[in-house]
């Protein structure tokens, strides 16, 4: 289900998050630590120390949606730098949900601009 979420922006809160935190605690992290707009159409992702559980926070206009995912085997490939917030593309988000790194070295990178063909 999480792979199907469509949000304007997807942010991963790097480092470890206390997974006992609920909506209010996670919202405080977004506002105070990350300094991001909590009420934008953004999905915020948090991961605990074991890296096998993930929480996602999303504002839906009339309230917050808190999602929780626990992997039965394996772990998420989660960035360790605790002072960083990383913006993901939809493609990177799907990779993360599949247990892959968000930085795929063999992925074809999209380019901006026009290429003239003679």
Beta strands, then each sheet from edge to edge (+ up, - down):
strand 1: 9-13
strand 2: 42-47
strand 3: 53-59
strand 4: 64-70
strand 5: 85-88
sheet 1: 4+ 3- 2+ 1+ 5-
end
